[in-house]
Amino acid sequence: MPTPTDRPPTRPPRTPRRALTGPPPSPPDPALQQRAWAALALGVLSLIGLSLAGGLRRAVYIVIVTLVVGALAAWLGGTAMSRARRAGSARPRGAIAGTILGVLGLSFSAIALIVFAMFWNELSAYSNCLSGANTLTAQHACQQQFSQTITNRIRSLQPGG
């Protein structure tokens, strides 16, 4: 017959998770919800804008605009979440997605601007070459020339190169 000391200890009853954290948070303020949706829409717009950048001269302006739109989306999403946390309410729907998409748009736009700044002369020469190329052979020659100049430029940027 087992003695009371031979029995395994009993666990305390499990309490539901909600009981540990208190009552559910109140829904977010409608203004914060609108801010979150605006962040999401602007984040999507910044990524779509990057895909629509065509033509070298126009692309620079579009990338600058998408940089600003992405930064605005990240800021709106971040402030919506922080204001909801300070108010003790639930996080607005779309705030995280808007922040992430805004940061992605901001990052891709910044990278594109850096590439434009580093390779502007090569990109301009390629654009001019393509505008004068009337045949597939001439376009292929432009692509070959562009590829060679980019390769040479990258080699010149490497240390010891």
Order of alpha helices (4+ residues) and beta strands (2+ residues): alpha-alpha-alpha-alpha-alpha-alpha
